[in-house]
């Protein structure tokens, strides 16, 4: 999941960003409301995590404006102000959830998973391609009766190509979504991680699910597909 994290406390910002990255998310950081608004206007995010009391533009004002313009992605407010009227103000402005500082990183990750399920309209949180199953909530992967252990980066890559399946995704899209970097045509990182996935997912005797589309990118395709 690509997340915008905005807070004017640099220590907390670094801590949360490190934890989200470790969990396999892609994170952009903003230090005030104006910077956060610019990031939203110029980027594509799957969730926002915003402090309420920020310089330039406070979180409630920012979200109210974003919702008026039709932005529908999940938003979690984080704040030291935990009174009922503060929570109501944040939710009425268009926030989907509310965390009062201090909170644990595990709780934030759980709230993000819950919002991700909700934003998908209540559909199954399991992606299936052939006999491969990817549980987006438990973050587990299996093929048939075999459990597959993946690193956070491998899981993020698999999730991205599984969500697009059977369509092909380009190296550019993979780098920007999974690594959050502008594509460098000379980098070999995508090929390296695709090979890591292949070695774990496509075992001897099993049909190959990961296809290389020469000159285009990669696709996760069920065995029966042409």
KOLVEX-406830 format. One line per field, with one value per residue (C-alpha): residue number from 1; residue in three letters; x, y, z. Coordinates in steps of 0.2 Angstrom, whole numbers, plus 5000, padded with zeros to 4 digits. Each point is the difference from the previous one (the first is absolute). Layout:
BEGIN
num: [NUM, ...] $
residuo: [ALA, ...] $
X: [X, ...] $
Y: [Y, ...] $
Z: [Z, ...] $
//
This chain:
BEGIN
num: [1, 2, 3, 4, 5, 6, 7, 8, 9, 10, 11, 12, 13, 14, 15, 16, 17, 18, 19, 20, 21, 22, 23, 24, 25, 26, 27, 28, 29, 30, 31, 32, 33, 34, 35, 36, 37, 38, 39, 40, 41, 42, 43, 44, 45, 46, 47, 48, 49, 50, 51, 52, 53, 54, 55, 56, 57, 58, 59, 60, 61, 62, 63, 64, 65, 66, 67, 68, 69, 70, 71, 72, 73, 74, 75, 76, 77, 78, 79, 80, 81, 82, 83, 84, 85, 86, 87, 88, 89, 90, 91, 92, 93, 94, 95, 96, 97, 98, 99, 100, 101, 102, 103, 104, 105, 106, 107, 108, 109, 110, 111, 112, 113, 114, 115, 116, 117, 118, 119, 120, 121, 122, 123, 124, 125, 126, 127, 128, 129, 130, 131, 132, 133, 134, 135, 136, 137, 138, 139, 140, 141, 142, 143, 144, 145, 146, 147, 148, 149, 150, 151, 152, 153, 154, 155, 156, 157, 158, 159, 160, 161, 162, 163, 164, 165, 166, 167, 168, 169, 170, 171, 172, 173, 174, 175, 176, 177, 178, 179, 180, 181, 182, 183, 184, 185, 186, 187, 188, 189, 190, 191, 192, 193, 194, 195, 196, 197, 198, 199, 200, 201, 202, 203, 204, 205, 206, 207, 208, 209, 210, 211, 212, 213, 214, 215, 216, 217, 218, 219, 220, 221, 222, 223, 224, 225, 226] $
residuo: [UNK, UNK, UNK, UNK, UNK, UNK, UNK, UNK, UNK, UNK, UNK, UNK, UNK, UNK, UNK, UNK, UNK, UNK, UNK, UNK, UNK, UNK, UNK, UNK, UNK, UNK, UNK, UNK, UNK, UNK, UNK, UNK, UNK, UNK, UNK, UNK, UNK, UNK, UNK, UNK, UNK, UNK, UNK, UNK, UNK, UNK, UNK, UNK, UNK, UNK, UNK, UNK, UNK, UNK, UNK, UNK, UNK, UNK, UNK, UNK, UNK, UNK, UNK, UNK, UNK, UNK, UNK, UNK, UNK, UNK, UNK, UNK, UNK, UNK, UNK, UNK, UNK, UNK, UNK, UNK, UNK, UNK, UNK, UNK, UNK, UNK, UNK, UNK, UNK, UNK, UNK, UNK, UNK, UNK, UNK, UNK, UNK, UNK, UNK, UNK, UNK, UNK, UNK, UNK, UNK, UNK, UNK, UNK, UNK, UNK, UNK, UNK, UNK, UNK, UNK, UNK, UNK, UNK, UNK, UNK, UNK, UNK, UNK, UNK, UNK, UNK, UNK, UNK, UNK, UNK, UNK, UNK, UNK, UNK, UNK, UNK, UNK, UNK, UNK, UNK, UNK, UNK, UNK, UNK, UNK, UNK, UNK, UNK, UNK, UNK, UNK, UNK, UNK, UNK, UNK, UNK, UNK, UNK, UNK, UNK, UNK, UNK, UNK, UNK, UNK, UNK, UNK, UNK, UNK, UNK, UNK, UNK, UNK, UNK, UNK, UNK, UNK, UNK, UNK, UNK, UNK, UNK, UNK, UNK, UNK, UNK, UNK, UNK, UNK, UNK, UNK, UNK, UNK, UNK, UNK, UNK, UNK, UNK, UNK, UNK, UNK, UNK, UNK, UNK, UNK, UNK, UNK, UNK, UNK, UNK, UNK, UNK, UNK, UNK, UNK, UNK, UNK, UNK, UNK, UNK, UNK, UNK, UNK, UNK, UNK, UNK] $
X: [5000, 5006, 4998, 5002, 5005, 4999, 5005, 5010, 5010, 5015, 5005, 4982, 5000, 5016, 4994, 4984, 5008, 5013, 4986, 4989, 5015, 5005, 4982, 5002, 4991, 5006, 5000, 5002, 5002, 4993, 5005, 4985, 4983, 5005, 5013, 4987, 4988, 5013, 5005, 4982, 4997, 5015, 5001, 4989, 4997, 4990, 4999, 5004, 5006, 4998, 5004, 4986, 5010, 5013, 5007, 4994, 4984, 4993, 4994, 4982, 5000, 5011, 4988, 4985, 5007, 5005, 4983, 4992, 5010, 4995, 5015, 4993, 5016, 5001, 5006, 5006, 5002, 5013, 5000, 5004, 4982, 4989, 4984, 4984, 4997, 5017, 4997, 4983, 5007, 5013, 4987, 4988, 5013, 5002, 5012, 4997, 5009, 5009, 5015, 5004, 5019, 5009, 4995, 5009, 5006, 4991, 4984, 5003, 5004, 4984, 4990, 5007, 4996, 4982, 4998, 5008, 4987, 4986, 5006, 4999, 4981, 5000, 5007, 5011, 5017, 5008, 5007, 5000, 5009, 4999, 5004, 5010, 4991, 5006, 4992, 5002, 4995, 5009, 5014, 5002, 5003, 4996, 5000, 4990, 5004, 5017, 5003, 5012, 5011, 5003, 5009, 4990, 5007, 4996, 4983, 4997, 5006, 4989, 4985, 5002, 5001, 4986, 4988, 5004, 4999, 4999, 5005, 5018, 5008, 5015, 5017, 4997, 4983, 5008, 5015, 4989, 4987, 5011, 5015, 4993, 5014, 5001, 5004, 5018, 5001, 5017, 4994, 4999, 4990, 4983, 5008, 5009, 4984, 4990, 5013, 4999, 4981, 5001, 5012, 4987, 4984, 5004, 5007, 5005, 4985, 4989, 4993, 5009, 4989, 5012, 5003, 5012, 4992, 5016, 5002, 4984, 5001, 4994, 4983, 4993, 4989, 4991, 5006, 4984, 5002, 5007] $
Y: [5000, 5017, 5012, 5019, 5003, 5018, 5006, 5015, 4989, 4994, 4987, 4992, 5002, 4990, 4987, 4997, 5001, 4987, 4988, 5002, 4997, 4985, 4993, 5001, 5016, 5015, 5016, 5018, 5013, 5017, 5012, 5012, 5001, 5010, 4988, 4986, 5008, 5002, 4982, 4994, 5011, 4994, 4982, 4984, 4993, 4986, 5007, 5016, 5000, 5018, 5010, 5012, 5014, 5004, 5017, 5009, 4990, 4989, 4982, 5003, 5015, 4990, 4985, 5010, 5008, 4984, 4992, 5015, 4997, 4981, 4991, 4984, 4991, 4994, 5013, 4997, 5015, 4999, 5013, 5003, 5007, 4985, 5009, 4994, 5017, 4999, 4983, 5005, 5015, 4989, 4987, 5013, 5008, 4984, 4990, 4981, 4996, 5009, 4995, 5009, 5002, 4991, 4984, 4984, 4998, 4983, 5009, 5012, 4985, 4991, 5016, 5001, 4982, 5003, 5016, 4990, 4987, 5013, 5010, 4984, 5000, 4985, 4988, 4986, 5004, 4985, 5001, 4984, 4996, 4982, 4990, 5015, 5009, 5017, 5005, 5019, 5001, 4986, 5003, 4982, 4991, 4982, 4990, 4984, 4993, 5008, 5016, 5012, 5012, 5017, 5015, 5017, 5006, 4984, 5000, 5018, 4995, 4984, 5010, 5013, 4988, 4989, 5014, 5004, 4982, 4994, 5017, 5005, 5013, 5009, 5002, 5018, 4997, 4987, 5011, 5015, 4990, 4988, 5010, 5018, 5005, 5008, 4986, 4998, 4991, 4993, 4992, 4981, 5000, 4995, 4985, 4995, 5000, 4991, 4986, 4999, 4998, 4987, 4990, 4999, 5000, 4989, 4984, 4985, 4991, 5015, 5011, 5016, 5015, 5015, 5004, 5012, 5010, 5006, 5018, 5004, 4992, 4986, 4991, 4988, 4988, 4985, 4984, 4998, 5017, 5001] $
Z: [5000, 4996, 5014, 5004, 5018, 5006, 5017, 5006, 5014, 4990, 5013, 4999, 4981, 4998, 5012, 4991, 4983, 5005, 5007, 4985, 4988, 5010, 4998, 4981, 4997, 4989, 5010, 4996, 5014, 5002, 5014, 5000, 4992, 4985, 4995, 5003, 4988, 4987, 5001, 4999, 4985, 4991, 5005, 5001, 5017, 5007, 5018, 5009, 5018, 5006, 5016, 5004, 5008, 4986, 4995, 4984, 4998, 5014, 4996, 5002, 4988, 4988, 5000, 4998, 4985, 4992, 5003, 4992, 4984, 5000, 5008, 5006, 5007, 5018, 5012, 5018, 5012, 5013, 5014, 5019, 5002, 5005, 5006, 4992, 4992, 4991, 4994, 4993, 4992, 4991, 4994, 4995, 4989, 4990, 5010, 5001, 5016, 5015, 5010, 5016, 5004, 5007, 4990, 4995, 4982, 5000, 5003, 4986, 4988, 5005, 4997, 4983, 4996, 5005, 4990, 4985, 5002, 5001, 4985, 4990, 5003, 5012, 4987, 5004, 5007, 4991, 4983, 4990, 4984, 4995, 5016, 5007, 5015, 5007, 5016, 5001, 5018, 5008, 4987, 4996, 4984, 4995, 4984, 5002, 5017, 5000, 5011, 4992, 5011, 4992, 5006, 5001, 4984, 4991, 5007, 4994, 4983, 4999, 5006, 4987, 4985, 5008, 5001, 4981, 4995, 4986, 4993, 4997, 5012, 4994, 5009, 5002, 5009, 5011, 5005, 5003, 5010, 5010, 5002, 4998, 4989, 4982, 4988, 4996, 4983, 5006, 5016, 5001, 5017, 4992, 4991, 5016, 5011, 4986, 5000, 5019, 4999, 4986, 5010, 5014, 4990, 4985, 5007, 4989, 4994, 5002, 4985, 4999, 5006, 4997, 4982, 4993, 4985, 4991, 4998, 5011, 5017, 5010, 5003, 5013, 4989, 5004, 4992, 4989, 4992, 4982] $
//
